[in-house]
């Protein structure tokens, strides 16, 4: 089993964090859709309340209650939207921070690999300059 580098582990975390960000964005889209539907229902209810049609006049109490329920639901959805928007920002910030850390880790790993390659070359060069006979002492 190959040991994963820090940058590879961070890359995996970035992927997971971006997925969480997309899930929160989808949640916001669903909330926005629900708010649009509630807004349309409110508009229809207001139109029915203000209608001069005698049929609607008979249900004016019902329409008033419906309007109140829809208004409460819209307020709840507005609150949820604020929470979801904050969640998106939090997830995005985490992902950006992890991505920055991943890039730094990758740079450090590359620098270490380059340094090791230079040290290996220096060792090889030093080994080729020292004759093998000089390693044996004559006594």
N, C-alpha and C positions, 0 to 999 in steps of 0.2 A: 504494500500500500504506500503510495507516494504522499509525503507530507505536503499539505497545501501552504503556499506562502501567505503572508499577511495580506498582500494585495488581492490575492484570489479569494480569501475569506471575506474581505471587505467588498469585493465586487459582488459576491453572492448577497451580502447584506444590502447593498445598493439596489439590487434587483428586487429583493423582497420589499424594501422600503418604497420603491417606485410603484410596485404593485399595490401597496397599501394606499398610496397617494391616488392612484387611478380608481380604487374602490371608493374612496371618499368623494372623488369627483363624480362618480356615478351616483352616489347617494345624494349629492347636491343636485344633480340633474333630475333625479326622481322627485326630490323635494320641490324643485322649481316647477315641474310638470303638475304636481298636486296643487301648488299655489295657483297656477294658471287655471286649473279646473275649478277651484274654489272661487276664484275671482269671476269666472264666467257664471257660476251658479249665483253669486251675489248679484251680478248685473241682471240676470234673468229674474231673480226674486224682487229686486228693486223695480224692474219694469212691470212685474205682476202687481206689486203693491200700488204703484202709481197709475195703473190702468183704470180706465173708466168702464170697462166691461163689467156688467153686474155679476158675472160668474166669478171673477177674481175678487170682487168686493165681498162675496160670501166667505172667502177663505183668507181675508186680510189678517186675521189673528194668527192663522197657521203660517202665513208668509212672514209675519213679524217674528215669530219664534224661529223659523228657519233662518231668517236673516241674522238673528242673534247667534245661533249655533254656528253658522258659516263664518261670522266675524271672529268668534272665539277660535275656531279652527284655523283661520288665516293668521291670527296672532300667534298661535302655537307653531304653525309652520314657519312663520317669520323668525321666531326664536330658535327653532331647529336649524334654520338656514344659517343663522349667525354662528351657531355652535359648529356646524359642518364646515363653514368657511374657515373658522379658526383651526379645525382639525386638518383641513387641507394644507393650510399654511405650516402647521406643525410638522406634518408628514413630509412636506416638500423641503422644509428646512433641515430635517433629519437626513433626508436623502442627499441633499446638497452637501451637507457636512461630511457624511460618509463617503461621498464621491471624492471630495477634496482629500480626505484621509487616504483613500485608496490610491489616488494619483501620487500623493507624497510617498506612500509606502512603495509604490512601483518605482518611483525615482530612486529611492534609497536602495532598493533591491538591485536595480540596474547599475547604480554607482558601485555597490559592493561587488557585483559580478565583474565590472570593469576593473576595479582595484585588484581583485583576485587574479584576473587575467594578467595584469601588469606584474604583479608579484610573481606569478608563475613564469612569465617571460624572464624576469630578472633572475630568478633561481636557475632557470635553464641556462641563461647566459653565463652566470657565475660558475655553474657546474662545468660548462664547456671551456672556460678559461683556465680552470685549475686542472693541471695534468694529473692523471691517475697515479703516476709514479710519485708525486709529491705527498700523497696520502700515506705512503708506506715509509716508516722511519727505519733507517739503517742504524743498527747498533752494534 
